[in-house]
Amino acid sequence: MAETYGLVHAFPEDLKQVYLQFGIDLEKYNGDASWTLPMPGRFIIDRSGIIRYAEVNADYTVRPEPEEVISVLKRLLS
């Protein structure tokens, strides 16, 4: 499903080798040779199915501040 929306992160060859050195084999885990992972994201979708907020980052440690998301929700409710 993530591929449909362009929300996958492909690993470059050098990073793939680092992962393999740590015993992390995405090929085995994914069941294919893609070496991709879905990107974490946060979406706010209104009742009509329109995306009103989207934040996606390949770095799973980068996340929007809760205040930012709450602000968007409040704006949509008003």
N, CA, C, O and CB atoms as a CASP TS submission, in Angstrom:
PFRMAT TS
TARGET T0000
AUTHOR 0000-0000-0000
METHOD Language model
MODEL 1
PARENT N/A
ATOM      1  N   MET     1       0.817  -1.189   0.000  1.00  0.00           N
ATOM      2  CA  MET     1       0.000   0.000   0.000  1.00  0.00           C
ATOM      3  C   MET     1       0.869   1.264   0.000  1.00  0.00           C
ATOM      4  O   MET     1       0.555   2.222  -0.707  1.00  0.00           O
ATOM      5  CB  MET     1      -0.934  -0.008   1.204  1.00  0.00           C
ATOM      6  N   ALA     2       1.947   1.281   0.775  1.00  0.00           N
ATOM      7  CA  ALA     2       2.803   2.466   0.840  1.00  0.00           C
ATOM      8  C   ALA     2       3.384   2.804  -0.528  1.00  0.00           C
ATOM      9  O   ALA     2       3.551   3.978  -0.857  1.00  0.00           O
ATOM     10  CB  ALA     2       3.933   2.252   1.848  1.00  0.00           C
ATOM     11  N   GLU     3       3.694   1.784  -1.327  1.00  0.00           N
ATOM     12  CA  GLU     3       4.244   2.037  -2.662  1.00  0.00           C
ATOM     13  C   GLU     3       3.264   2.821  -3.522  1.00  0.00           C
ATOM     14  O   GLU     3       3.674   3.668  -4.315  1.00  0.00           O
ATOM     15  CB  GLU     3       4.603   0.720  -3.352  1.00  0.00           C
ATOM     16  N   THR     4       1.991   2.550  -3.372  1.00  0.00           N
ATOM     17  CA  THR     4       0.947   3.219  -4.151  1.00  0.00           C
ATOM     18  C   THR     4       1.024   4.729  -3.978  1.00  0.00           C
ATOM     19  O   THR     4       0.771   5.485  -4.916  1.00  0.00           O
ATOM     20  CB  THR     4      -0.440   2.713  -3.737  1.00  0.00           C
ATOM     21  N   TYR     5       1.373   5.158  -2.780  1.00  0.00           N
ATOM     22  CA  TYR     5       1.413   6.583  -2.469  1.00  0.00           C
ATOM     23  C   TYR     5       2.828   7.158  -2.451  1.00  0.00           C
ATOM     24  O   TYR     5       3.028   8.301  -2.040  1.00  0.00           O
ATOM     25  CB  TYR     5       0.761   6.826  -1.141  1.00  0.00           C
ATOM     26  N   GLY     6       3.797   6.380  -2.889  1.00  0.00           N
ATOM     27  CA  GLY     6       5.172   6.855  -2.926  1.00  0.00           C
ATOM     28  C   GLY     6       5.773   7.052  -1.548  1.00  0.00           C
ATOM     29  O   GLY     6       6.616   7.927  -1.351  1.00  0.00           O
ATOM     30  N   LEU     7       5.342   6.239  -0.593  1.00  0.00           N
ATOM     31  CA  LEU     7       5.782   6.381   0.788  1.00  0.00           C
ATOM     32  C   LEU     7       6.716   5.248   1.215  1.00  0.00           C
ATOM     33  O   LEU     7       6.564   4.674   2.293  1.00  0.00           O
ATOM     34  CB  LEU     7       4.580   6.432   1.710  1.00  0.00           C
ATOM     35  N   VAL     8       7.667   4.945   0.363  1.00  0.00           N
ATOM     36  CA  VAL     8       8.670   3.944   0.710  1.00  0.00           C
ATOM     37  C   VAL     8      10.058   4.552   0.584  1.00  0.00           C
ATOM     38  O   VAL     8      10.305   5.433  -0.240  1.00  0.00           O
ATOM     39  CB  VAL     8       8.539   2.693  -0.190  1.00  0.00           C
ATOM     40  N   HIS     9      10.939   4.063   1.412  1.00  0.00           N
ATOM     41  CA  HIS     9      12.330   4.522   1.410  1.00  0.00           C
ATOM     42  C   HIS     9      13.197   3.378   0.909  1.00  0.00           C
ATOM     43  O   HIS     9      13.218   2.304   1.511  1.00  0.00           O
ATOM     44  CB  HIS     9      12.786   4.996   2.838  1.00  0.00           C
ATOM     45  N   ALA    10      13.913   3.599  -0.189  1.00  0.00           N
ATOM     46  CA  ALA    10      14.821   2.586  -0.723  1.00  0.00           C
ATOM     47  C   ALA    10      16.203   2.808  -0.125  1.00  0.00           C
ATOM     48  O   ALA    10      16.692   3.936  -0.066  1.00  0.00           O
ATOM     49  CB  ALA    10      14.875   2.639  -2.283  1.00  0.00           C
ATOM     50  N   PHE    11      16.818   1.735   0.313  1.00  0.00           N
ATOM     51  CA  PHE    11      18.137   1.821   0.930  1.00  0.00           C
ATOM     52  C   PHE    11      19.223   1.862  -0.140  1.00  0.00           C
ATOM     53  O   PHE    11      19.216   1.044  -1.059  1.00  0.00           O
ATOM     54  CB  PHE    11      18.367   0.635   1.882  1.00  0.00           C
ATOM     55  N   PRO    12      20.158   2.806  -0.029  1.00  0.00           N
ATOM     56  CA  PRO    12      21.297   2.819  -0.952  1.00  0.00           C
ATOM     57  C   PRO    12      22.219   1.635  -0.617  1.00  0.00           C
ATOM     58  O   PRO    12      22.184   1.099   0.491  1.00  0.00           O
ATOM     59  CB  PRO    12      22.079   4.184  -0.865  1.00  0.00           C
ATOM     60  N   GLU    13      23.024   1.251  -1.576  1.00  0.00           N
ATOM     61  CA  GLU    13      23.880   0.067  -1.427  1.00  0.00           C
ATOM     62  C   GLU    13      24.786   0.147  -0.199  1.00  0.00           C
ATOM     63  O   GLU    13      24.951  -0.852   0.502  1.00  0.00           O
ATOM     64  CB  GLU    13      24.730  -0.114  -2.672  1.00  0.00           C
ATOM     65  N   ASP    14      25.373   1.305   0.076  1.00  0.00           N
ATOM     66  CA  ASP    14      26.285   1.390   1.227  1.00  0.00           C
ATOM     67  C   ASP    14      25.552   1.170   2.550  1.00  0.00           C
ATOM     68  O   ASP    14      26.095   0.534   3.453  1.00  0.00           O
ATOM     69  CB  ASP    14      26.986   2.752   1.246  1.00  0.00           C
ATOM     70  N   LEU    15      24.335   1.682   2.678  1.00  0.00           N
ATOM     71  CA  LEU    15      23.561   1.476   3.896  1.00  0.00           C
ATOM     72  C   LEU    15      23.078   0.028   3.992  1.00  0.00           C
ATOM     73  O   LEU    15      23.007  -0.540   5.082  1.00  0.00           O
ATOM     74  CB  LEU    15      22.366   2.441   3.940  1.00  0.00           C
ATOM     75  N   LYS    16      22.753  -0.549   2.865  1.00  0.00           N
ATOM     76  CA  LYS    16      22.362  -1.967   2.839  1.00  0.00           C
ATOM     77  C   LYS    16      23.490  -2.823   3.422  1.00  0.00           C
ATOM     78  O   LYS    16      23.232  -3.741   4.201  1.00  0.00           O
ATOM     79  CB  LYS    16      22.025  -2.425   1.383  1.00  0.00           C
ATOM     80  N   GLN    17      24.716  -2.532   3.056  1.00  0.00           N
ATOM     81  CA  GLN    17      25.853  -3.300   3.561  1.00  0.00           C
ATOM     82  C   GLN    17      26.016  -3.125   5.075  1.00  0.00           C
ATOM     83  O   GLN    17      26.351  -4.082   5.773  1.00  0.00           O
ATOM     84  CB  GLN    17      27.141  -2.876   2.841  1.00  0.00           C
ATOM     85  N   VAL    18      25.783  -1.924   5.583  1.00  0.00           N
ATOM     86  CA  VAL    18      25.858  -1.677   7.023  1.00  0.00           C
ATOM     87  C   VAL    18      24.803  -2.513   7.743  1.00  0.00           C
ATOM     88  O   VAL    18      25.099  -3.161   8.747  1.00  0.00           O
ATOM     89  CB  VAL    18      25.665  -0.169   7.338  1.00  0.00           C
ATOM     90  N   TYR    19      23.601  -2.499   7.240  1.00  0.00           N
ATOM     91  CA  TYR    19      22.528  -3.291   7.850  1.00  0.00           C
ATOM     92  C   TYR    19      22.875  -4.772   7.854  1.00  0.00           C
ATOM     93  O   TYR    19      22.664  -5.459   8.854  1.00  0.00           O
ATOM     94  CB  TYR    19      21.207  -3.065   7.109  1.00  0.00           C
ATOM     95  N   LEU    20      23.398  -5.258   6.758  1.00  0.00           N
ATOM     96  CA  LEU    20      23.763  -6.672   6.682  1.00  0.00           C
ATOM     97  C   LEU    20      24.855  -7.015   7.697  1.00  0.00           C
ATOM     98  O   LEU    20      24.845  -8.108   8.263  1.00  0.00           O
ATOM     99  CB  LEU    20      24.231  -7.026   5.264  1.00  0.00           C
ATOM    100  N   GLN    21      25.784  -6.107   7.930  1.00  0.00           N
ATOM    101  CA  GLN    21      26.829  -6.344   8.933  1.00  0.00           C
ATOM    102  C   GLN    21      26.243  -6.486  10.339  1.00  0.00           C
ATOM    103  O   GLN    21      26.813  -7.179  11.182  1.00  0.00           O
ATOM    104  CB  GLN    21      27.850  -5.203   8.911  1.00  0.00           C
ATOM    105  N   PHE    22      25.125  -5.845  10.588  1.00  0.00           N
ATOM    106  CA  PHE    22      24.451  -5.963  11.883  1.00  0.00           C
ATOM    107  C   PHE    22      23.437  -7.111  11.910  1.00  0.00           C
ATOM    108  O   PHE    22      22.700  -7.273  12.883  1.00  0.00           O
ATOM    109  CB  PHE    22      23.754  -4.657  12.222  1.00  0.00           C
ATOM    110  N   GLY    23      23.408  -7.902  10.837  1.00  0.00           N
ATOM    111  CA  GLY    23      22.494  -9.040  10.785  1.00  0.00           C
ATOM    112  C   GLY    23      21.065  -8.673  10.435  1.00  0.00           C
ATOM    113  O   GLY    23      20.150  -9.469  10.646  1.00  0.00           O
ATOM    114  N   ILE    24      20.864  -7.478   9.904  1.00  0.00           N
ATOM    115  CA  ILE    24      19.523  -7.038   9.506  1.00  0.00           C
ATOM    116  C   ILE    24      19.393  -7.245   8.006  1.00  0.00           C
ATOM    117  O   ILE    24      20.043  -6.561   7.215  1.00  0.00           O
ATOM    118  CB  ILE    24      19.264  -5.535   9.897  1.00  0.00           C
ATOM    119  N   ASP    25      18.556  -8.185   7.627  1.00  0.00           N
ATOM    120  CA  ASP    25      18.388  -8.544   6.218  1.00  0.00           C
ATOM    121  C   ASP    25      16.960  -8.215   5.783  1.00  0.00           C
ATOM    122  O   ASP    25      16.046  -9.022   5.953  1.00  0.00           O
ATOM    123  CB  ASP    25      18.705 -10.054   5.985  1.00  0.00           C
ATOM    124  N   LEU    26      16.786  -7.034   5.225  1.00  0.00           N
ATOM    125  CA  LEU    26      15.441  -6.625   4.798  1.00  0.00           C
ATOM    126  C   LEU    26      14.896  -7.503   3.684  1.00  0.00           C
ATOM    127  O   LEU    26      13.683  -7.674   3.563  1.00  0.00           O
ATOM    128  CB  LEU    26      15.456  -5.180   4.340  1.00  0.00           C
ATOM    129  N   GLU    27      15.766  -8.051   2.885  1.00  0.00           N
ATOM    130  CA  GLU    27      15.320  -8.950   1.819  1.00  0.00           C
ATOM    131  C   GLU    27      14.587 -10.148   2.429  1.00  0.00           C
ATOM    132  O   GLU    27      13.533 -10.557   1.945  1.00  0.00           O
ATOM    133  CB  GLU    27      16.528  -9.427   0.956  1.00  0.00           C
ATOM    134  N   LYS    28      15.153 -10.691   3.481  1.00  0.00           N
ATOM    135  CA  LYS    28      14.526 -11.825   4.168  1.00  0.00           C
ATOM    136  C   LYS    28      13.236 -11.382   4.858  1.00  0.00           C
ATOM    137  O   LYS    28      12.214 -12.064   4.788  1.00  0.00           O
ATOM    138  CB  LYS    28      15.500 -12.445   5.201  1.00  0.00           C
ATOM    139  N   TYR    29      13.303 -10.224   5.528  1.00  0.00           N
ATOM    140  CA  TYR    29      12.146  -9.725   6.263  1.00  0.00           C
ATOM    141  C   TYR    29      10.996  -9.354   5.330  1.00  0.00           C
ATOM    142  O   TYR    29       9.842  -9.688   5.599  1.00  0.00           O
ATOM    143  CB  TYR    29      12.542  -8.520   7.100  1.00  0.00           C
ATOM    144  N   ASN    30      11.317  -8.649   4.212  1.00  0.00           N
ATOM    145  CA  ASN    30      10.281  -8.204   3.278  1.00  0.00           C
ATOM    146  C   ASN    30       9.774  -9.313   2.372  1.00  0.00           C
ATOM    147  O   ASN    30       8.664  -9.232   1.846  1.00  0.00           O
ATOM    148  CB  ASN    30      10.805  -7.081   2.436  1.00  0.00           C
ATOM    149  N   GLY    31      10.581 -10.345   2.190  1.00  0.00           N
ATOM    150  CA  GLY    31      10.179 -11.421   1.280  1.00  0.00           C
ATOM    151  C   GLY    31      10.406 -11.070  -0.177  1.00  0.00           C
ATOM    152  O   GLY    31       9.875 -11.730  -1.069  1.00  0.00           O
ATOM    153  N   ASP    32      11.199 -10.023  -0.422  1.00  0.00           N
ATOM    154  CA  ASP    32      11.554  -9.660  -1.800  1.00  0.00           C
ATOM    155  C   ASP    32      12.905  -8.956  -1.772  1.00  0.00           C
ATOM    156  O   ASP    32      13.482  -8.750  -0.704  1.00  0.00           O
ATOM    157  CB  ASP    32      10.455  -8.745  -2.457  1.00  0.00           C
ATOM    158  N   ALA    33      13.396  -8.595  -2.923  1.00  0.00           N
ATOM    159  CA  ALA    33      14.736  -7.992  -3.015  1.00  0.00           C
ATOM    160  C   ALA    33      14.701  -6.464  -3.032  1.00  0.00           C
ATOM    161  O   ALA    33      15.679  -5.830  -3.427  1.00  0.00           O
ATOM    162  CB  ALA    33      15.440  -8.491  -4.263  1.00  0.00           C
ATOM    163  N   SER    34      13.598  -5.872  -2.614  1.00  0.00           N
ATOM    164  CA  SER    34      13.430  -4.421  -2.776  1.00  0.00           C
ATOM    165  C   SER    34      14.300  -3.567  -1.853  1.00  0.00           C
ATOM    166  O   SER    34      14.667  -2.452  -2.225  1.00  0.00           O
ATOM    167  CB  SER    34      12.003  -4.067  -2.549  1.00  0.00           C
ATOM    168  N   TRP    35      14.629  -4.047  -0.694  1.00  0.00           N
ATOM    169  CA  TRP    35      15.348  -3.260   0.304  1.00  0.00           C
ATOM    170  C   TRP    35      14.693  -1.895   0.489  1.00  0.00           C
ATOM    171  O   TRP    35      15.334  -0.852   0.366  1.00  0.00           O
ATOM    172  CB  TRP    35      16.818  -3.092  -0.102  1.00  0.00           C
ATOM    173  N   THR    36      13.401  -1.936   0.788  1.00  0.00           N
ATOM    174  CA  THR    36      12.623  -0.730   1.054  1.00  0.00           C
ATOM    175  C   THR    36      11.881  -0.887   2.370  1.00  0.00           C
ATOM    176  O   THR    36      11.600  -1.999   2.816  1.00  0.00           O
ATOM    177  CB  THR    36      11.633  -0.443  -0.098  1.00  0.00           C
ATOM    178  N   LEU    37      11.574   0.234   2.976  1.00  0.00           N
ATOM    179  CA  LEU    37      10.722   0.267   4.164  1.00  0.00           C
ATOM    180  C   LEU    37       9.685   1.365   3.974  1.00  0.00           C
ATOM    181  O   LEU    37       9.958   2.373   3.323  1.00  0.00           O
ATOM    182  CB  LEU    37      11.562   0.505   5.467  1.00  0.00           C
ATOM    183  N   PRO    38       8.498   1.174   4.538  1.00  0.00           N
ATOM    184  CA  PRO    38       7.525   2.260   4.484  1.00  0.00           C
ATOM    185  C   PRO    38       8.025   3.423   5.334  1.00  0.00           C
ATOM    186  O   PRO    38       8.659   3.220   6.370  1.00  0.00           O
ATOM    187  CB  PRO    38       6.128   1.783   4.969  1.00  0.00           C
ATOM    188  N   MET    39       7.739   4.626   4.892  1.00  0.00           N
ATOM    189  CA  MET    39       8.149   5.808   5.639  1.00  0.00           C
ATOM    190  C   MET    39       7.079   6.156   6.665  1.00  0.00           C
ATOM    191  O   MET    39       5.885   6.113   6.366  1.00  0.00           O
ATOM    192  CB  MET    39       8.405   7.004   4.688  1.00  0.00           C
ATOM    193  N   PRO    40       7.509   6.501   7.875  1.00  0.00           N
ATOM    194  CA  PRO    40       6.527   6.911   8.871  1.00  0.00           C
ATOM    195  C   PRO    40       5.917   8.250   8.491  1.00  0.00           C
ATOM    196  O   PRO    40       6.593   9.138   7.972  1.00  0.00           O
ATOM    197  CB  PRO    40       7.167   6.990  10.262  1.00  0.00           C
ATOM    198  N   GLY    41       4.653   8.373   8.756  1.00  0.00           N
ATOM    199  CA  GLY    41       3.981   9.614   8.428  1.00  0.00           C
ATOM    200  C   GLY    41       2.778   9.847   9.320  1.00  0.00           C
ATOM    201  O   GLY    41       2.286   8.938   9.989  1.00  0.00           O
ATOM    202  N   ARG    42       2.325  11.065   9.311  1.00  0.00           N
ATOM    203  CA  ARG    42       1.134  11.436  10.060  1.00  0.00           C
ATOM    204  C   ARG    42       0.245  12.228   9.124  1.00  0.00           C
ATOM    205  O   ARG    42       0.693  13.164   8.461  1.00  0.00           O
ATOM    206  CB  ARG    42       1.487  12.257  11.350  1.00  0.00           C
ATOM    207  N   PHE    43      -1.018  11.842   9.076  1.00  0.00           N
ATOM    208  CA  PHE    43      -1.964  12.470   8.161  1.00  0.00           C
ATOM    209  C   PHE    43      -3.230  12.837   8.911  1.00  0.00           C
ATOM    210  O   PHE    43      -3.687  12.102   9.786  1.00  0.00           O
ATOM    211  CB  PHE    43      -2.286  11.539   6.974  1.00  0.00           C
ATOM    212  N   ILE    44      -3.785  13.969   8.559  1.00  0.00           N
ATOM    213  CA  ILE    44      -5.114  14.342   9.037  1.00  0.00           C
ATOM    214  C   ILE    44      -5.988  14.430   7.799  1.00  0.00           C
ATOM    215  O   ILE    44      -5.715  15.203   6.880  1.00  0.00           O
ATOM    216  CB  ILE    44      -5.104  15.709   9.856  1.00  0.00           C
ATOM    217  N   ILE    45      -7.033  13.633   7.790  1.00  0.00           N
ATOM    218  CA  ILE    45      -7.930  13.532   6.637  1.00  0.00           C
ATOM    219  C   ILE    45      -9.321  13.934   7.096  1.00  0.00           C
ATOM    220  O   ILE    45      -9.831  13.413   8.087  1.00  0.00           O
ATOM    221  CB  ILE    45      -7.930  12.082   6.025  1.00  0.00           C
ATOM    222  N   ASP    46      -9.931  14.861   6.372  1.00  0.00           N
ATOM    223  CA  ASP    46     -11.251  15.318   6.792  1.00  0.00           C
ATOM    224  C   ASP    46     -12.326  14.301   6.415  1.00  0.00           C
ATOM    225  O   ASP    46     -12.043  13.285   5.780  1.00  0.00           O
ATOM    226  CB  ASP    46     -11.568  16.680   6.166  1.00  0.00           C
ATOM    227  N   ARG    47     -13.539  14.584   6.810  1.00  0.00           N
ATOM    228  CA  ARG    47     -14.650  13.644   6.589  1.00  0.00           C
ATOM    229  C   ARG    47     -14.972  13.435   5.114  1.00  0.00           C
ATOM    230  O   ARG    47     -15.640  12.467   4.749  1.00  0.00           O
ATOM    231  CB  ARG    47     -15.888  14.136   7.303  1.00  0.00           C
ATOM    232  N   SER    48     -14.495  14.349   4.266  1.00  0.00           N
ATOM    233  CA  SER    48     -14.702  14.201   2.821  1.00  0.00           C
ATOM    234  C   SER    48     -13.583  13.399   2.163  1.00  0.00           C
ATOM    235  O   SER    48     -13.608  13.160   0.956  1.00  0.00           O
ATOM    236  CB  SER    48     -14.807  15.571   2.162  1.00  0.00           C
ATOM    237  N   GLY    49     -12.604  12.988   2.964  1.00  0.00           N
ATOM    238  CA  GLY    49     -11.489  12.218   2.427  1.00  0.00           C
ATOM    239  C   GLY    49     -10.351  13.076   1.892  1.00  0.00           C
ATOM    240  O   GLY    49      -9.452  12.567   1.222  1.00  0.00           O
ATOM    241  N   ILE    50     -10.383  14.376   2.182  1.00  0.00           N
ATOM    242  CA  ILE    50      -9.333  15.283   1.720  1.00  0.00           C
ATOM    243  C   ILE    50      -8.231  15.341   2.769  1.00  0.00           C
ATOM    244  O   ILE    50      -8.497  15.543   3.954  1.00  0.00           O
ATOM    245  CB  ILE    50      -9.903  16.705   1.438  1.00  0.00           C
ATOM    246  N   ILE    51      -6.994  15.161   2.324  1.00  0.00           N
ATOM    247  CA  ILE    51      -5.853  15.250   3.229  1.00  0.00           C
ATOM    248  C   ILE    51      -5.634  16.724   3.562  1.00  0.00           C
ATOM    249  O   ILE    51      -5.364  17.540   2.680  1.00  0.00           O
ATOM    250  CB  ILE    51      -4.563  14.609   2.594  1.00  0.00           C
ATOM    251  N   ARG    52      -5.754  17.049   4.843  1.00  0.00           N
ATOM    252  CA  ARG    52      -5.603  18.426   5.302  1.00  0.00           C
ATOM    253  C   ARG    52      -4.237  18.681   5.932  1.00  0.00           C
ATOM    254  O   ARG    52      -3.832  19.831   6.102  1.00  0.00           O
ATOM    255  CB  ARG    52      -6.692  18.759   6.296  1.00  0.00           C
ATOM    256  N   TYR    53      -3.540  17.623   6.271  1.00  0.00           N
ATOM    257  CA  TYR    53      -2.205  17.741   6.865  1.00  0.00           C
ATOM    258  C   TYR    53      -1.453  16.459   6.558  1.00  0.00           C
ATOM    259  O   TYR    53      -1.992  15.360   6.688  1.00  0.00           O
ATOM    260  CB  TYR    53      -2.275  18.003   8.417  1.00  0.00           C
ATOM    261  N   ALA    54      -0.210  16.614   6.152  1.00  0.00           N
ATOM    262  CA  ALA    54       0.631  15.447   5.891  1.00  0.00           C
ATOM    263  C   ALA    54       2.058  15.773   6.293  1.00  0.00           C
ATOM    264  O   ALA    54       2.584  16.838   5.969  1.00  0.00           O
ATOM    265  CB  ALA    54       0.560  15.022   4.396  1.00  0.00           C
ATOM    266  N   GLU    55       2.668  14.853   6.994  1.00  0.00           N
ATOM    267  CA  GLU    55       4.068  14.981   7.376  1.00  0.00           C
ATOM    268  C   GLU    55       4.686  13.598   7.232  1.00  0.00           C
ATOM    269  O   GLU    55       4.277  12.654   7.909  1.00  0.00           O
ATOM    270  CB  GLU    55       4.232  15.547   8.845  1.00  0.00           C
ATOM    271  N   VAL    56       5.666  13.482   6.355  1.00  0.00           N
ATOM    272  CA  VAL    56       6.335  12.210   6.097  1.00  0.00           C
ATOM    273  C   VAL    56       7.835  12.468   6.089  1.00  0.00           C
ATOM    274  O   VAL    56       8.307  13.454   5.523  1.00  0.00           O
ATOM    275  CB  VAL    56       5.858  11.571   4.742  1.00  0.00           C
ATOM    276  N   ASN    57       8.577  11.565   6.727  1.00  0.00           N
ATOM    277  CA  ASN    57      10.026  11.709   6.743  1.00  0.00           C
ATOM    278  C   ASN    57      10.648  10.321   6.804  1.00  0.00           C
ATOM    279  O   ASN    57      10.232   9.486   7.608  1.00  0.00           O
ATOM    280  CB  ASN    57      10.493  12.587   7.943  1.00  0.00           C
ATOM    281  N   ALA    58      11.635  10.074   5.965  1.00  0.00           N
ATOM    282  CA  ALA    58      12.313   8.783   5.978  1.00  0.00           C
ATOM    283  C   ALA    58      13.008   8.531   7.306  1.00  0.00           C
ATOM    284  O   ALA    58      13.221   7.382   7.691  1.00  0.00           O
ATOM    285  CB  ALA    58      13.320   8.705   4.844  1.00  0.00           C
ATOM    286  N   ASP    59      13.362   9.603   8.008  1.00  0.00           N
ATOM    287  CA  ASP    59      13.996   9.479   9.323  1.00  0.00           C
ATOM    288  C   ASP    59      12.894   9.341  10.372  1.00  0.00           C
ATOM    289  O   ASP    59      12.207  10.311  10.690  1.00  0.00           O
ATOM    290  CB  ASP    59      14.922  10.714   9.633  1.00  0.00           C
ATOM    291  N   TYR    60      12.734   8.144  10.901  1.00  0.00           N
ATOM    292  CA  TYR    60      11.643   7.894  11.842  1.00  0.00           C
ATOM    293  C   TYR    60      11.767   8.693  13.139  1.00  0.00           C
ATOM    294  O   TYR    60      10.806   8.769  13.905  1.00  0.00           O
ATOM    295  CB  TYR    60      11.583   6.427  12.165  1.00  0.00           C
ATOM    296  N   THR    61      12.923   9.284  13.394  1.00  0.00           N
ATOM    297  CA  THR    61      13.091  10.077  14.614  1.00  0.00           C
ATOM    298  C   THR    61      12.582  11.506  14.450  1.00  0.00           C
ATOM    299  O   THR    61      12.448  12.229  15.437  1.00  0.00           O
ATOM    300  CB  THR    61      14.554  10.102  15.019  1.00  0.00           C
ATOM    301  N   VAL    62      12.297  11.919  13.224  1.00  0.00           N
ATOM    302  CA  VAL    62      11.782  13.263  12.962  1.00  0.00           C
ATOM    303  C   VAL    62      10.266  13.183  12.925  1.00  0.00           C
ATOM    304  O   VAL    62       9.682  12.577  12.027  1.00  0.00           O
ATOM    305  CB  VAL    62      12.349  13.849  11.622  1.00  0.00           C
ATOM    306  N   ARG    63       9.642  13.801  13.907  1.00  0.00           N
ATOM    307  CA  ARG    63       8.183  13.751  14.016  1.00  0.00           C
ATOM    308  C   ARG    63       7.649  15.146  14.289  1.00  0.00           C
ATOM    309  O   ARG    63       8.342  15.980  14.872  1.00  0.00           O
ATOM    310  CB  ARG    63       7.739  12.770  15.132  1.00  0.00           C
ATOM    311  N   PRO    64       6.411  15.401  13.866  1.00  0.00           N
ATOM    312  CA  PRO    64       5.849  16.726  14.150  1.00  0.00           C
ATOM    313  C   PRO    64       5.585  16.877  15.650  1.00  0.00           C
ATOM    314  O   PRO    64       5.302  15.905  16.349  1.00  0.00           O
ATOM    315  CB  PRO    64       4.539  16.950  13.346  1.00  0.00           C
ATOM    316  N   GLU    65       5.683  18.098  16.113  1.00  0.00           N
ATOM    317  CA  GLU    65       5.363  18.385  17.512  1.00  0.00           C
ATOM    318  C   GLU    65       3.861  18.196  17.716  1.00  0.00           C
ATOM    319  O   GLU    65       3.069  18.566  16.849  1.00  0.00           O
ATOM    320  CB  GLU    65       5.805  19.837  17.910  1.00  0.00           C
ATOM    321  N   PRO    66       3.463  17.627  18.845  1.00  0.00           N
ATOM    322  CA  PRO    66       2.027  17.454  19.105  1.00  0.00           C
ATOM    323  C   PRO    66       1.240  18.754  18.984  1.00  0.00           C
ATOM    324  O   PRO    66       0.100  18.753  18.518  1.00  0.00           O
ATOM    325  CB  PRO    66       1.821  16.874  20.485  1.00  0.00           C
ATOM    326  N   GLU    67       1.850  19.865  19.405  1.00  0.00           N
ATOM    327  CA  GLU    67       1.161  21.161  19.325  1.00  0.00           C
ATOM    328  C   GLU    67       0.812  21.519  17.886  1.00  0.00           C
ATOM    329  O   GLU    67      -0.228  22.122  17.620  1.00  0.00           O
ATOM    330  CB  GLU    67       2.030  22.264  19.937  1.00  0.00           C
ATOM    331  N   GLU    68       1.688  21.142  16.964  1.00  0.00           N
ATOM    332  CA  GLU    68       1.442  21.424  15.548  1.00  0.00           C
ATOM    333  C   GLU    68       0.209  20.665  15.060  1.00  0.00           C
ATOM    334  O   GLU    68      -0.643  21.226  14.371  1.00  0.00           O
ATOM    335  CB  GLU    68       2.675  21.046  14.695  1.00  0.00           C
ATOM    336  N   VAL    69       0.124  19.406  15.418  1.00  0.00           N
ATOM    337  CA  VAL    69      -1.003  18.576  14.994  1.00  0.00           C
ATOM    338  C   VAL    69      -2.294  19.059  15.653  1.00  0.00           C
ATOM    339  O   VAL    69      -3.338  19.130  15.004  1.00  0.00           O
ATOM    340  CB  VAL    69      -0.746  17.092  15.338  1.00  0.00           C
ATOM    341  N   ILE    70      -2.221  19.386  16.926  1.00  0.00           N
ATOM    342  CA  ILE    70      -3.403  19.889  17.637  1.00  0.00           C
ATOM    343  C   ILE    70      -3.884  21.192  17.010  1.00  0.00           C
ATOM    344  O   ILE    70      -5.088  21.412  16.880  1.00  0.00           O
ATOM    345  CB  ILE    70      -3.092  20.101  19.137  1.00  0.00           C
ATOM    346  N   SER    71      -2.963  22.044  16.627  1.00  0.00           N
ATOM    347  CA  SER    71      -3.319  23.307  15.984  1.00  0.00           C
ATOM    348  C   SER    71      -4.081  23.068  14.684  1.00  0.00           C
ATOM    349  O   SER    71      -5.076  23.740  14.412  1.00  0.00           O
ATOM    350  CB  SER    71      -2.063  24.139  15.711  1.00  0.00           C
ATOM    351  N   VAL    72      -3.625  22.132  13.899  1.00  0.00           N
ATOM    352  CA  VAL    72      -4.310  21.801  12.640  1.00  0.00           C
ATOM    353  C   VAL    72      -5.702  21.270  12.935  1.00  0.00           C
ATOM    354  O   VAL    72      -6.664  21.668  12.278  1.00  0.00           O
ATOM    355  CB  VAL    72      -3.500  20.762  11.822  1.00  0.00           C
ATOM    356  N   LEU    73      -5.828  20.378  13.912  1.00  0.00           N
ATOM    357  CA  LEU    73      -7.135  19.828  14.258  1.00  0.00           C
ATOM    358  C   LEU    73      -8.101  20.925  14.732  1.00  0.00           C
ATOM    359  O   LEU    73      -9.272  20.931  14.354  1.00  0.00           O
ATOM    360  CB  LEU    73      -6.981  18.755  15.344  1.00  0.00           C
ATOM    361  N   LYS    74      -7.615  21.825  15.538  1.00  0.00           N
ATOM    362  CA  LYS    74      -8.469  22.921  16.025  1.00  0.00           C
ATOM    363  C   LYS    74      -8.923  23.797  14.866  1.00  0.00           C
ATOM    364  O   LYS    74     -10.078  24.218  14.808  1.00  0.00           O
ATOM    365  CB  LYS    74      -7.720  23.775  17.076  1.00  0.00           C
ATOM    366  N   ARG    75      -8.002  24.066  13.944  1.00  0.00           N
ATOM    367  CA  ARG    75      -8.336  24.899  12.774  1.00  0.00           C
ATOM    368  C   ARG    75      -9.427  24.221  11.942  1.00  0.00           C
ATOM    369  O   ARG    75     -10.326  24.888  11.431  1.00  0.00           O
ATOM    370  CB  ARG    75      -7.070  25.158  11.897  1.00  0.00           C
ATOM    371  N   LEU    76      -9.346  22.906  11.810  1.00  0.00           N
ATOM    372  CA  LEU    76     -10.331  22.177  11.006  1.00  0.00           C
ATOM    373  C   LEU    76     -11.698  22.136  11.698  1.00  0.00           C
ATOM    374  O   LEU    76     -12.737  22.128  11.039  1.00  0.00           O
ATOM    375  CB  LEU    76      -9.839  20.747  10.733  1.00  0.00           C
ATOM    376  N   LEU    77     -11.681  22.112  13.011  1.00  0.00           N
ATOM    377  CA  LEU    77     -12.946  22.071  13.757  1.00  0.00           C
ATOM    378  C   LEU    77     -13.660  23.408  13.808  1.00  0.00           C
ATOM    379  O   LEU    77     -14.863  23.460  14.061  1.00  0.00           O
ATOM    380  CB  LEU    77     -12.697  21.598  15.155  1.00  0.00           C
ATOM    381  N   SER    78     -12.922  24.506  13.568  1.00  0.00           N
ATOM    382  CA  SER    78     -13.571  25.825  13.670  1.00  0.00           C
ATOM    383  C   SER    78     -14.207  26.240  12.368  1.00  0.00           C
ATOM    384  O   SER    78     -14.793  27.319  12.284  1.00  0.00           O
ATOM    385  CB  SER    78     -12.571  26.880  14.099  1.00  0.00           C
TER
END
